[in-house]
Amino acid sequence: MKSATGLTGSGSRDWFLQRVSAVVLAIYTFIVFGWILFHSGFNYEQWSGFMMTLPMKIFSLLAILSLIVHAWIGMWQVFTDYVTTRQMGPSASGLRLVLTTAVIVGVFIYAIWGIQIFWAK
């Protein structure tokens, strides 16, 4: 049975995408914290100069997309595992719909905001 709400419709592809997105986010975090550690006492101009270089803008966009994929798959898993009719009765489907909609709205706003920050200039 193909899932209507999973990201790819396949558990193994979702698992793989979540692992790849985690690696991208870990590398991004390592680079940003590494820059901070080696540039103590930096000011806004230096930080902006680093973050607004083309490689960091592209990597930041990739990190934003990775966070969206990672969050969607993770929250979908949590909702399908823990918001069940067996535990909550018939109201579980409605609650799962509300929670899923909130995640969709949240990641959509995050994506638009992140793209605007890095590419609106």
C-alpha positions as CSV (number, residue, x, y, z in Angstrom):
1,M,0.0,0.0,0.0
2,K,1.4,3.4,-1.0
3,S,1.2,6.1,1.6
4,A,-0.7,9.2,0.7
5,T,1.1,11.4,3.3
6,G,4.7,10.0,3.3
7,L,7.2,12.1,1.4
8,T,8.2,9.5,-1.2
9,G,5.6,6.8,-0.6
10,S,8.4,4.3,0.3
11,G,9.7,3.8,3.8
12,S,13.2,2.9,2.6
13,R,13.4,6.0,0.4
14,D,12.1,8.2,3.3
15,W,14.7,6.5,5.6
16,F,17.5,7.3,3.1
17,L,16.4,10.9,2.6
18,Q,16.2,11.5,6.3
19,R,19.8,10.2,6.7
20,V,21.1,12.2,3.8
21,S,19.4,15.4,5.1
22,A,20.9,14.7,8.6
23,V,24.4,14.5,7.1
24,V,23.8,17.8,5.2
25,L,22.6,19.5,8.4
26,A,25.6,18.1,10.4
27,I,28.1,19.4,7.8
28,Y,26.4,22.8,7.7
29,T,26.4,23.1,11.5
30,F,30.1,22.0,11.6
31,I,31.0,24.7,9.0
32,V,29.1,27.5,10.6
33,F,30.4,26.7,14.1
34,G,33.9,26.2,12.8
35,W,33.8,29.7,11.2
36,I,32.5,31.1,14.5
37,L,35.3,29.4,16.5
38,F,38.1,30.7,14.1
39,H,36.7,34.2,13.9
40,S,36.2,35.3,17.5
41,G,35.1,38.8,17.9
42,F,33.5,39.0,14.5
43,N,31.0,41.7,13.7
44,Y,27.9,41.8,11.5
45,E,29.8,42.8,8.4
46,Q,32.2,39.8,8.7
47,W,29.3,37.4,9.4
48,S,27.2,38.8,6.6
49,G,30.2,38.7,4.3
50,F,30.7,35.0,5.1
51,M,27.1,34.0,4.9
52,M,26.3,35.9,1.7
53,T,29.1,34.4,-0.4
54,L,27.6,32.3,-3.2
55,P,28.9,29.0,-1.9
56,M,27.3,29.6,1.6
57,K,24.1,30.9,0.0
58,I,23.8,27.7,-2.0
59,F,24.8,25.5,1.0
60,S,22.3,27.4,3.2
61,L,19.5,26.8,0.7
62,L,20.5,23.1,0.6
63,A,20.4,23.1,4.5
64,I,17.0,24.7,4.5
65,L,15.6,22.1,2.0
66,S,17.3,19.4,4.1
67,L,15.7,20.6,7.3
68,I,12.3,20.7,5.6
69,V,12.7,17.1,4.3
70,H,14.1,15.9,7.7
71,A,11.3,17.7,9.7
72,W,8.5,16.4,7.4
73,I,9.6,12.8,7.5
74,G,10.3,12.8,11.2
75,M,7.0,14.4,12.2
76,W,5.1,12.2,9.8
77,Q,6.7,9.2,11.5
78,V,5.8,10.5,14.9
79,F,2.2,11.3,14.0
80,T,1.6,7.9,12.4
81,D,3.3,6.0,15.2
82,Y,1.8,7.9,18.2
83,V,-1.4,9.5,17.1
84,T,-3.4,6.3,16.5
85,T,-7.0,5.3,16.8
86,R,-6.0,2.5,19.1
87,Q,-4.6,4.9,21.7
88,M,-6.9,7.9,21.1
89,G,-10.0,6.6,19.5
90,P,-11.7,8.1,16.5
91,S,-10.5,11.6,17.2
92,A,-6.9,10.5,16.3
93,S,-7.5,11.1,12.5
94,G,-8.7,14.6,13.1
95,L,-5.8,15.4,15.4
96,R,-3.3,13.9,13.0
97,L,-4.8,16.1,10.2
98,V,-4.4,19.2,12.3
99,L,-0.9,18.3,13.4
100,T,0.2,17.4,9.8
101,T,-1.3,20.7,8.5
102,A,0.6,22.6,11.2
103,V,3.9,21.0,10.1
104,I,3.2,21.7,6.4
105,V,2.4,25.4,7.1
106,G,5.4,25.6,9.4
107,V,7.9,24.2,6.9
108,F,6.4,26.2,4.1
109,I,6.8,29.5,6.1
110,Y,10.4,28.4,7.1
111,A,11.3,27.7,3.4
112,I,9.9,31.1,2.2
113,W,11.6,33.0,5.0
114,G,14.9,31.2,4.5
115,I,14.9,31.8,0.8
116,Q,14.0,35.4,1.3
117,I,16.9,35.9,3.8
118,F,19.5,34.5,1.5
119,W,18.2,35.4,-2.0
120,A,16.1,38.6,-1.7
121,K,19.0,41.1,-2.1
